[in-house]
């Protein structure tokens, strides 16, 4: 089976939802995670801290430079992800549809490179 990255994207300065909304999202995502585990599609998943907590390591001409902050200044940011197994893109898109509903956000689907 092929592996796919389902990445959750936040647009702009993603406002922190109210606590009851956040708890509902956590419960929905955990329910989706359990469905992935039960179906055998689960590989790995994780949520990410805000982009302000990132550190970028750049490599150029044999030198590395470490800087605080995100790699690129963009309106979008990666909020979390799932790595899933699916027989094809259509199946991965169906999983992404359910994941997007669970986390109430946009989800991008990308296949891993073949080995």
N, CA, C and O atoms as CSV, one atom per row, in Angstrom:
chain,resi,resn,atom,element,x,y,z
A,1,UNK,N,N,0.830,-1.184,0.000
A,1,UNK,CA,C,0.000,0.000,0.000
A,1,UNK,C,C,0.863,1.232,0.000
A,1,UNK,O,O,1.951,1.242,0.577
A,2,UNK,N,N,0.392,2.247,-0.633
A,2,UNK,CA,C,1.107,3.515,-0.714
A,2,UNK,C,C,0.846,4.342,0.542
A,2,UNK,O,O,-0.224,4.246,1.143
A,3,UNK,N,N,1.825,5.152,0.934
A,3,UNK,CA,C,1.645,6.046,2.074
A,3,UNK,C,C,1.395,7.464,1.578
A,3,UNK,O,O,1.951,7.900,0.570
A,4,UNK,N,N,0.542,8.171,2.318
A,4,UNK,CA,C,0.177,9.545,1.992
A,4,UNK,C,C,0.333,10.417,3.223
A,4,UNK,O,O,0.112,9.968,4.348
A,5,UNK,N,N,0.717,11.673,3.003
A,5,UNK,CA,C,0.754,12.673,4.060
A,5,UNK,C,C,-0.526,13.480,3.956
A,5,UNK,O,O,-0.805,14.076,2.915
A,6,UNK,N,N,-1.302,13.503,5.020
A,6,UNK,CA,C,-2.470,14.364,5.113
A,6,UNK,C,C,-2.070,15.498,6.047
A,6,UNK,O,O,-1.985,15.301,7.259
A,7,UNK,N,N,-1.826,16.672,5.501
A,7,UNK,CA,C,-1.338,17.777,6.323
A,7,UNK,C,C,-2.440,18.799,6.557
A,7,UNK,O,O,-3.155,19.191,5.636
A,8,UNK,N,N,-2.559,19.218,7.808
A,8,UNK,CA,C,-3.565,20.186,8.227
A,8,UNK,C,C,-2.959,21.576,8.119
A,8,UNK,O,O,-1.908,21.853,8.696
A,9,UNK,N,N,-3.629,22.445,7.376
A,9,UNK,CA,C,-3.125,23.800,7.174
A,9,UNK,C,C,-4.029,24.821,7.838
A,9,UNK,O,O,-5.254,24.720,7.773
A,10,UNK,N,N,-3.417,25.796,8.472
A,10,UNK,CA,C,-4.135,26.928,9.040
A,10,UNK,C,C,-3.795,28.147,8.196
A,10,UNK,O,O,-2.649,28.315,7.778
A,11,UNK,N,N,-4.773,28.987,7.948
A,11,UNK,CA,C,-4.593,30.176,7.131
A,11,UNK,C,C,-4.495,31.391,8.039
A,11,UNK,O,O,-5.291,31.562,8.962
A,12,UNK,N,N,-3.497,32.236,7.759
A,12,UNK,CA,C,-3.346,33.484,8.513
A,12,UNK,C,C,-3.030,33.242,9.972
A,12,UNK,O,O,-2.503,32.195,10.348
A,13,UNK,N,N,-3.358,34.219,10.781
A,13,UNK,CA,C,-3.164,34.095,12.227
A,13,UNK,C,C,-4.337,33.304,12.778
A,13,UNK,O,O,-5.337,33.868,13.221
A,14,UNK,N,N,-4.192,31.986,12.740
A,14,UNK,CA,C,-5.245,31.071,13.141
A,14,UNK,C,C,-5.651,31.376,14.578
A,14,UNK,O,O,-4.866,31.164,15.502
A,15,UNK,N,N,-6.875,31.873,14.774
A,15,UNK,CA,C,-7.283,32.197,16.142
A,15,UNK,C,C,-7.512,30.922,16.952
A,15,UNK,O,O,-8.002,29.921,16.430
A,16,UNK,N,N,-7.155,30.975,18.216
A,16,UNK,CA,C,-7.385,29.835,19.094
A,16,UNK,C,C,-8.884,29.742,19.351
A,16,UNK,O,O,-9.498,30.694,19.832
A,17,UNK,N,N,-9.469,28.593,19.030
A,17,UNK,CA,C,-10.903,28.437,19.263
A,17,UNK,C,C,-11.246,28.526,20.751
A,17,UNK,O,O,-10.386,28.348,21.613
A,18,UNK,N,N,-12.502,28.801,21.028
A,18,UNK,CA,C,-12.980,28.797,22.409
A,18,UNK,C,C,-12.732,27.411,23.006
A,18,UNK,O,O,-12.723,26.425,22.270
A,19,UNK,N,N,-12.531,27.316,24.316
A,19,UNK,CA,C,-12.203,26.027,24.937
A,19,UNK,C,C,-13.178,24.897,24.607
A,19,UNK,O,O,-12.749,23.768,24.372
A,20,UNK,N,N,-14.477,25.179,24.586
A,20,UNK,CA,C,-15.434,24.101,24.304
A,20,UNK,C,C,-15.336,23.647,22.851
A,20,UNK,O,O,-15.529,22.466,22.562
A,21,UNK,N,N,-15.040,24.561,21.938
A,21,UNK,CA,C,-14.850,24.206,20.524
A,21,UNK,C,C,-13.568,23.394,20.371
A,21,UNK,O,O,-13.542,22.406,19.637
A,22,UNK,N,N,-12.510,23.803,21.057
A,22,UNK,CA,C,-11.238,23.091,21.013
A,22,UNK,C,C,-11.406,21.669,21.541
A,22,UNK,O,O,-10.880,20.727,20.948
A,23,UNK,N,N,-12.127,21.502,22.641
A,23,UNK,CA,C,-12.346,20.169,23.196
A,23,UNK,C,C,-13.142,19.296,22.231
A,23,UNK,O,O,-12.874,18.101,22.112
A,24,UNK,N,N,-14.122,19.888,21.539
A,24,UNK,CA,C,-14.899,19.149,20.546
A,24,UNK,C,C,-13.996,18.696,19.401
A,24,UNK,O,O,-14.094,17.560,18.938
A,25,UNK,N,N,-13.109,19.597,18.944
A,25,UNK,CA,C,-12.183,19.248,17.862
A,25,UNK,C,C,-11.248,18.131,18.302
A,25,UNK,O,O,-11.013,17.192,17.541
A,26,UNK,N,N,-10.709,18.214,19.518
A,26,UNK,CA,C,-9.829,17.165,20.034
A,26,UNK,C,C,-10.552,15.817,20.040
A,26,UNK,O,O,-9.985,14.800,19.642
A,27,UNK,N,N,-11.803,15.820,20.494
A,27,UNK,CA,C,-12.572,14.574,20.550
A,27,UNK,C,C,-12.825,14.026,19.150
A,27,UNK,O,O,-12.719,12.820,18.924
A,28,UNK,N,N,-13.158,14.906,18.214
A,28,UNK,CA,C,-13.416,14.476,16.834
A,28,UNK,C,C,-12.157,13.915,16.190
A,28,UNK,O,O,-12.211,12.901,15.493
A,29,UNK,N,N,-11.027,14.567,16.419
A,29,UNK,CA,C,-9.766,14.094,15.841
A,29,UNK,C,C,-9.377,12.754,16.461
A,29,UNK,O,O,-8.909,11.862,15.754
A,30,UNK,N,N,-9.562,12.604,17.763
A,30,UNK,CA,C,-9.231,11.324,18.392
A,30,UNK,C,C,-10.134,10.214,17.870
A,30,UNK,O,O,-9.683,9.082,17.693
A,31,UNK,N,N,-11.400,10.525,17.623
A,31,UNK,CA,C,-12.311,9.531,17.044
A,31,UNK,C,C,-11.846,9.143,15.639
A,31,UNK,O,O,-11.861,7.965,15.281
A,32,UNK,N,N,-11.433,10.136,14.844
A,32,UNK,CA,C,-10.900,9.859,13.508
A,32,UNK,C,C,-9.630,9.026,13.600
A,32,UNK,O,O,-9.453,8.073,12.841
A,33,UNK,N,N,-8.743,9.385,14.533
A,33,UNK,CA,C,-7.509,8.614,14.727
A,33,UNK,C,C,-7.824,7.152,15.042
A,33,UNK,O,O,-7.177,6.247,14.514
A,34,UNK,N,N,-8.809,6.924,15.894
A,34,UNK,CA,C,-9.175,5.555,16.254
A,34,UNK,C,C,-9.738,4.812,15.045
A,34,UNK,O,O,-9.480,3.621,14.874
A,35,UNK,N,N,-10.505,5.508,14.209
A,35,UNK,CA,C,-11.007,4.886,12.982
A,35,UNK,C,C,-9.851,4.482,12.064
A,35,UNK,O,O,-9.879,3.415,11.450
A,36,UNK,N,N,-8.841,5.342,11.979
A,36,UNK,CA,C,-7.666,5.020,11.165
A,36,UNK,C,C,-6.954,3.786,11.716
A,36,UNK,O,O,-6.557,2.898,10.961
A,37,UNK,N,N,-6.797,3.740,13.046
A,37,UNK,CA,C,-6.135,2.587,13.671
A,37,UNK,C,C,-6.919,1.301,13.394
A,37,UNK,O,O,-6.342,0.289,12.997
A,38,UNK,N,N,-8.222,1.349,13.604
A,38,UNK,CA,C,-9.063,0.170,13.429
A,38,UNK,C,C,-9.070,-0.320,11.981
A,38,UNK,O,O,-9.158,-1.524,11.738
A,39,UNK,N,N,-8.979,0.602,11.016
A,39,UNK,CA,C,-9.023,0.223,9.600
A,39,UNK,C,C,-7.672,-0.249,9.071
A,39,UNK,O,O,-7.596,-0.813,7.980
A,40,UNK,N,N,-6.600,-0.020,9.843
A,40,UNK,CA,C,-5.260,-0.383,9.390
A,40,UNK,C,C,-4.586,0.686,8.553
A,40,UNK,O,O,-3.489,0.463,8.040
A,41,UNK,N,N,-5.224,1.857,8.402
A,41,UNK,CA,C,-4.643,2.942,7.611
A,41,UNK,C,C,-3.627,3.770,8.410
A,41,UNK,O,O,-2.798,4.468,7.826
A,42,UNK,N,N,-3.692,3.693,9.733
A,42,UNK,CA,C,-2.841,4.503,10.619
A,42,UNK,C,C,-1.369,4.149,10.452
A,42,UNK,O,O,-1.009,2.972,10.473
A,43,UNK,N,N,-0.521,5.151,10.288
A,43,UNK,CA,C,0.925,4.987,10.361
A,43,UNK,C,C,1.450,5.855,11.502
A,43,UNK,O,O,2.131,5.364,12.402
A,44,UNK,N,N,1.124,7.163,11.458
A,44,UNK,CA,C,1.623,8.103,12.454
A,44,UNK,C,C,0.853,9.403,12.301
A,44,UNK,O,O,0.367,9.711,11.212
A,45,UNK,N,N,0.737,10.172,13.383
A,45,UNK,CA,C,0.092,11.486,13.326
A,45,UNK,C,C,0.657,12.365,14.425
A,45,UNK,O,O,1.230,11.873,15.397
A,46,UNK,N,N,0.492,13.662,14.264
A,46,UNK,CA,C,0.938,14.587,15.298
A,46,UNK,C,C,0.475,16.005,15.031
A,46,UNK,O,O,0.322,16.423,13.883
A,47,UNK,N,N,0.260,16.729,16.100
A,47,UNK,CA,C,-0.027,18.157,16.015
A,47,UNK,C,C,1.259,18.933,16.235
A,47,UNK,O,O,2.189,18.446,16.879
A,48,UNK,N,N,1.302,20.122,15.706
A,48,UNK,CA,C,2.517,20.933,15.800
A,48,UNK,C,C,2.273,22.204,16.602
A,48,UNK,O,O,1.171,22.752,16.605
A,49,UNK,N,N,3.319,22.661,17.280
A,49,UNK,CA,C,3.270,23.945,17.967
A,49,UNK,C,C,3.193,25.065,16.914
A,49,UNK,O,O,3.488,24.818,15.745
A,50,UNK,N,N,2.805,26.283,17.304
A,50,UNK,CA,C,2.708,27.388,16.337
A,50,UNK,C,C,4.043,27.658,15.637
A,50,UNK,O,O,5.110,27.333,16.157
A,51,UNK,N,N,3.959,28.253,14.464
A,51,UNK,CA,C,5.153,28.500,13.645
A,51,UNK,C,C,6.190,29.347,14.364
A,51,UNK,O,O,7.379,29.257,14.061
A,52,UNK,N,N,5.755,30.170,15.312
A,52,UNK,CA,C,6.706,31.015,16.048
A,52,UNK,C,C,7.693,30.192,16.872
A,52,UNK,O,O,8.755,30.690,17.248
A,53,UNK,N,N,7.349,28.938,17.155
A,53,UNK,CA,C,8.229,28.086,17.956
A,53,UNK,C,C,9.252,27.343,17.104
A,53,UNK,O,O,10.060,26.578,17.631
A,54,UNK,N,N,9.223,27.561,15.795
A,54,UNK,CA,C,10.101,26.802,14.903
A,54,UNK,C,C,11.521,27.371,14.860
A,54,UNK,O,O,11.765,28.526,15.209
A,55,UNK,N,N,12.433,26.524,14.426
A,55,UNK,CA,C,13.820,26.883,14.163
A,55,UNK,C,C,14.162,26.326,12.794
A,55,UNK,O,O,13.818,25.186,12.484
A,56,UNK,N,N,14.833,27.115,11.975
A,56,UNK,CA,C,15.186,26.678,10.623
A,56,UNK,C,C,16.694,26.491,10.524
A,56,UNK,O,O,17.470,27.344,10.955
A,57,UNK,N,N,17.092,25.363,9.951
A,57,UNK,CA,C,18.499,25.072,9.696
A,57,UNK,C,C,18.695,25.129,8.184
A,57,UNK,O,O,18.101,24.344,7.446
A,58,UNK,N,N,19.526,26.056,7.728
A,58,UNK,CA,C,19.793,26.208,6.300
A,58,UNK,C,C,21.200,25.690,5.997
A,58,UNK,O,O,22.127,25.869,6.788
A,59,UNK,N,N,21.337,25.050,4.847
A,59,UNK,CA,C,22.626,24.511,4.417
A,59,UNK,C,C,22.948,25.096,3.047
A,59,UNK,O,O,22.148,24.996,2.117
A,60,UNK,N,N,24.123,25.705,2.931
A,60,UNK,CA,C,24.538,26.273,1.659
A,60,UNK,C,C,26.056,26.277,1.600
A,60,UNK,O,O,26.730,26.786,2.496
A,61,UNK,N,N,26.573,25.706,0.537
A,61,UNK,CA,C,28.011,25.700,0.272
A,61,UNK,C,C,28.824,25.199,1.471
A,61,UNK,O,O,29.833,25.796,1.847
A,62,UNK,N,N,28.364,24.094,2.060
A,62,UNK,CA,C,29.105,23.486,3.147
A,62,UNK,C,C,28.930,24.146,4.501
A,62,UNK,O,O,29.552,23.717,5.472
A,63,UNK,N,N,28.113,25.162,4.595
A,63,UNK,CA,C,27.894,25.879,5.846
A,63,UNK,C,C,26.437,25.730,6.280
A,63,UNK,O,O,25.533,25.632,5.451
A,64,UNK,N,N,26.233,25.716,7.583
A,64,UNK,CA,C,24.871,25.710,8.102
A,64,UNK,C,C,24.616,26.993,8.886
A,64,UNK,O,O,25.514,27.547,9.522
A,65,UNK,N,N,23.384,27.441,8.823
A,65,UNK,CA,C,22.951,28.620,9.561
A,65,UNK,C,C,21.661,28.254,10.269
A,65,UNK,O,O,20.713,27.780,9.642
A,66,UNK,N,N,21.624,28.474,11.581
A,66,UNK,CA,C,20.446,28.172,12.380
A,66,UNK,C,C,19.796,29.489,12.769
A,66,UNK,O,O,20.438,30.368,13.344
A,67,UNK,N,N,18.502,29.616,12.446
A,67,UNK,CA,C,17.774,30.842,12.775
A,67,UNK,C,C,16.441,30.502,13.435
A,67,UNK,O,O,15.824,29.482,13.128
A,68,UNK,N,N,16.011,31.362,14.336
A,68,UNK,CA,C,14.693,31.200,14.943
A,68,UNK,C,C,13.633,31.563,13.918
A,68,UNK,O,O,13.821,32.456,13.092
A,69,UNK,N,N,12.525,30.858,13.986
A,69,UNK,CA,C,11.395,31.198,13.135
A,69,UNK,C,C,11.221,30.246,11.974
A,69,UNK,O,O,12.057,29.380,11.717
A,70,UNK,N,N,10.106,30.431,11.275
A,70,UNK,CA,C,9.753,29.525,10.177
A,70,UNK,C,C,10.673,29.698,8.973
A,70,UNK,O,O,11.343,30.719,8.816
A,71,UNK,N,N,10.684,28.667,8.127
A,71,UNK,CA,C,11.473,28.678,6.901
A,71,UNK,C,C,11.013,29.781,5.970
A,71,UNK,O,O,11.837,30.477,5.377
A,72,UNK,N,N,9.712,29.945,5.835
A,72,UNK,CA,C,9.163,30.941,4.908
A,72,UNK,C,C,8.122,31.786,5.626
A,72,UNK,O,O,7.405,31.299,6.500
A,73,UNK,N,N,8.049,33.039,5.254
A,73,UNK,CA,C,7.016,33.931,5.773
A,73,UNK,C,C,5.803,33.803,4.871
A,73,UNK,O,O,5.770,34.372,3.780
A,74,UNK,N,N,4.810,33.059,5.324
A,74,UNK,CA,C,3.599,32.850,4.546
A,74,UNK,C,C,2.386,33.008,5.450
A,74,UNK,O,O,2.499,33.005,6.676
A,75,UNK,N,N,1.231,33.144,4.824
A,75,UNK,CA,C,-0.007,33.218,5.587
A,75,UNK,C,C,-0.419,31.839,6.089
A,75,UNK,O,O,-1.075,31.722,7.124
A,76,UNK,N,N,-0.032,30.787,5.352
A,76,UNK,CA,C,-0.400,29.435,5.728
A,76,UNK,C,C,0.645,28.841,6.659
A,76,UNK,O,O,1.826,29.182,6.597
A,77,UNK,N,N,0.188,27.956,7.514
A,77,UNK,CA,C,1.117,27.235,8.371
A,77,UNK,C,C,0.620,25.817,8.570
A,77,UNK,O,O,-0.582,25.554,8.545
A,78,UNK,N,N,1.554,24.918,8.767
A,78,UNK,CA,C,1.241,23.518,9.009
A,78,UNK,C,C,0.872,23.363,10.474
A,78,UNK,O,O,1.657,23.706,11.359
A,79,UNK,N,N,-0.327,22.845,10.729
A,79,UNK,CA,C,-0.791,22.708,12.105
A,79,UNK,C,C,-0.656,21.304,12.649
A,79,UNK,O,O,-0.587,21.111,13.862
A,80,UNK,N,N,-0.618,20.326,11.769
A,80,UNK,CA,C,-0.512,18.935,12.186
A,80,UNK,C,C,-0.568,18.042,10.962
A,80,UNK,O,O,-0.653,18.530,9.835
A,81,UNK,N,N,-0.522,16.737,11.178
A,81,UNK,CA,C,-0.482,15.839,10.027
A,81,UNK,C,C,-0.839,14.419,10.433
A,81,UNK,O,O,-0.798,14.049,11.607
A,82,UNK,N,N,-1.185,13.652,9.435
A,82,UNK,CA,C,-1.336,12.200,9.539
A,82,UNK,C,C,-0.493,11.584,8.440
A,82,UNK,O,O,-0.424,12.132,7.340
A,83,UNK,N,N,0.142,10.474,8.707
A,83,UNK,CA,C,0.727,9.630,7.678
A,83,UNK,C,C,-0.146,8.390,7.666
A,83,UNK,O,O,-0.281,7.696,8.674
A,84,UNK,N,N,-0.742,8.120,6.500
A,84,UNK,CA,C,-1.681,7.004,6.390
A,84,UNK,C,C,-1.278,6.082,5.255
A,84,UNK,O,O,-0.522,6.464,4.361
A,85,UNK,N,N,-1.790,4.872,5.302
A,85,UNK,CA,C,-1.654,3.918,4.201
A,85,UNK,C,C,-3.002,3.835,3.504
A,85,UNK,O,O,-4.043,3.724,4.153
A,86,UNK,N,N,-2.975,3.888,2.192
A,86,UNK,CA,C,-4.202,3.780,1.411
A,86,UNK,C,C,-3.866,3.101,0.087
A,86,UNK,O,O,-2.753,3.246,-0.418
A,87,UNK,N,N,-4.814,2.363,-0.475
A,87,UNK,CA,C,-4.532,1.655,-1.720
A,87,UNK,C,C,-4.331,2.583,-2.914
A,87,UNK,O,O,-3.642,2.229,-3.870
A,88,UNK,N,N,-4.938,3.783,-2.859
A,88,UNK,CA,C,-4.810,4.714,-3.980
A,88,UNK,C,C,-5.195,6.121,-3.522
A,88,UNK,O,O,-5.607,6.328,-2.381
A,89,UNK,N,N,-5.051,7.080,-4.435
A,89,UNK,CA,C,-5.327,8.478,-4.106
A,89,UNK,C,C,-6.785,8.687,-3.713
A,89,UNK,O,O,-7.066,9.447,-2.786
A,90,UNK,N,N,-7.706,8.037,-4.387
A,90,UNK,CA,C,-9.117,8.200,-4.042
A,90,UNK,C,C,-9.386,7.810,-2.591
A,90,UNK,O,O,-10.123,8.502,-1.888
A,91,UNK,N,N,-8.800,6.720,-2.147
A,91,UNK,CA,C,-8.976,6.286,-0.762
A,91,UNK,C,C,-8.332,7.287,0.199
A,91,UNK,O,O,-8.888,7.569,1.261
A,92,UNK,N,N,-7.163,7.825,-0.165
A,92,UNK,CA,C,-6.498,8.828,0.673
A,92,UNK,C,C,-7.335,10.099,0.753
A,92,UNK,O,O,-7.416,10.725,1.810
A,93,UNK,N,N,-7.963,10.486,-0.366
A,93,UNK,CA,C,-8.815,11.681,-0.370
A,93,UNK,C,C,-10.039,11.482,0.517
A,93,UNK,O,O,-10.493,12.424,1.167
A,94,UNK,N,N,-10.571,10.273,0.548
A,94,UNK,CA,C,-11.714,9.989,1.417
A,94,UNK,C,C,-11.293,10.128,2.876
A,94,UNK,O,O,-12.037,10.681,3.687
A,95,UNK,N,N,-10.112,9.633,3.212
A,95,UNK,CA,C,-9.609,9.791,4.577
A,95,UNK,C,C,-9.392,11.265,4.898
A,95,UNK,O,O,-9.722,11.713,5.996
A,96,UNK,N,N,-8.841,12.018,3.957
A,96,UNK,CA,C,-8.592,13.446,4.172
A,96,UNK,C,C,-9.896,14.203,4.380
A,96,UNK,O,O,-9.947,15.139,5.178
A,97,UNK,N,N,-10.948,13.809,3.672
A,97,UNK,CA,C,-12.256,14.449,3.843
A,97,UNK,C,C,-12.737,14.272,5.281
A,97,UNK,O,O,-13.233,15.215,5.899
A,98,UNK,N,N,-12.587,13.064,5.804
A,98,UNK,CA,C,-12.997,12.803,7.185
A,98,UNK,C,C,-12.093,13.532,8.179
A,98,UNK,O,O,-12.564,14.026,9.204
A,99,UNK,N,N,-10.791,13.599,7.876
A,99,UNK,CA,C,-9.862,14.316,8.747
A,99,UNK,C,C,-10.132,15.805,8.770
A,99,UNK,O,O,-10.057,16.433,9.827
A,100,UNK,N,N,-10.447,16.382,7.617
A,100,UNK,CA,C,-10.750,17.816,7.538
A,100,UNK,C,C,-11.991,18.144,8.365
A,100,UNK,O,O,-12.036,19.166,9.049
A,101,UNK,N,N,-12.997,17.272,8.297
A,101,UNK,CA,C,-14.201,17.489,9.089
A,101,UNK,C,C,-13.887,17.384,10.581
A,101,UNK,O,O,-14.413,18.157,11.381
A,102,UNK,N,N,-13.033,16.431,10.956
A,102,UNK,CA,C,-12.698,16.228,12.365
A,102,UNK,C,C,-11.967,17.429,12.946
A,102,UNK,O,O,-12.283,17.877,14.048
A,103,UNK,N,N,-10.987,17.951,12.209
A,103,UNK,CA,C,-10.189,19.063,12.752
A,103,UNK,C,C,-10.711,20.425,12.318
A,103,UNK,O,O,-10.162,21.458,12.701
A,104,UNK,N,N,-11.765,20.424,11.524
A,104,UNK,CA,C,-12.397,21.657,11.060
A,104,UNK,C,C,-11.388,22.575,10.374
A,104,UNK,O,O,-11.344,23.777,10.636
A,105,UNK,N,N,-10.572,21.984,9.483
A,105,UNK,CA,C,-9.559,22.748,8.781
A,105,UNK,C,C,-9.245,22.144,7.428
A,105,UNK,O,O,-9.773,21.092,7.068
A,106,UNK,N,N,-8.394,22.805,6.691
A,106,UNK,CA,C,-7.979,22.346,5.376
A,106,UNK,C,C,-6.946,21.232,5.521
A,106,UNK,O,O,-6.083,21.282,6.398
A,107,UNK,N,N,-7.045,20.229,4.652
A,107,UNK,CA,C,-6.097,19.118,4.667
A,107,UNK,C,C,-5.575,18.902,3.254
A,107,UNK,O,O,-6.354,18.711,2.321
A,108,UNK,N,N,-4.257,18.933,3.099
A,108,UNK,CA,C,-3.594,18.670,1.821
A,108,UNK,C,C,-3.167,17.206,1.802
A,108,UNK,O,O,-2.704,16.677,2.812
A,109,UNK,N,N,-3.324,16.558,0.657
A,109,UNK,CA,C,-2.940,15.156,0.497
A,109,UNK,C,C,-1.753,15.075,-0.460
A,109,UNK,O,O,-1.806,15.592,-1.576
A,110,UNK,N,N,-0.687,14.420,-0.011
A,110,UNK,CA,C,0.495,14.233,-0.868
A,110,UNK,C,C,1.018,12.820,-0.717
A,110,UNK,O,O,1.195,12.336,0.401
A,111,UNK,N,N,1.267,12.154,-1.839
A,111,UNK,CA,C,1.846,10.807,-1.746
A,111,UNK,C,C,3.339,10.898,-1.430
A,111,UNK,O,O,4.016,11.851,-1.818
A,112,UNK,N,N,3.829,9.896,-0.726
A,112,UNK,CA,C,5.268,9.779,-0.524
A,112,UNK,C,C,5.901,9.298,-1.831
A,112,UNK,O,O,5.247,8.642,-2.642
A,113,UNK,N,N,7.150,9.625,-2.021
A,113,UNK,CA,C,7.865,9.144,-3.211
A,113,UNK,C,C,7.996,7.640,-3.134
A,113,UNK,O,O,8.156,7.070,-2.055
A,114,UNK,N,N,7.927,7.002,-4.292
A,114,UNK,CA,C,8.148,5.563,-4.336
A,114,UNK,C,C,9.606,5.283,-4.031
A,114,UNK,O,O,10.490,6.071,-4.368
A,115,UNK,N,N,9.846,4.143,-3.385
A,115,UNK,CA,C,11.233,3.798,-3.025
A,115,UNK,C,C,11.979,3.293,-4.214
A,115,UNK,O,O,13.157,2.954,-4.105
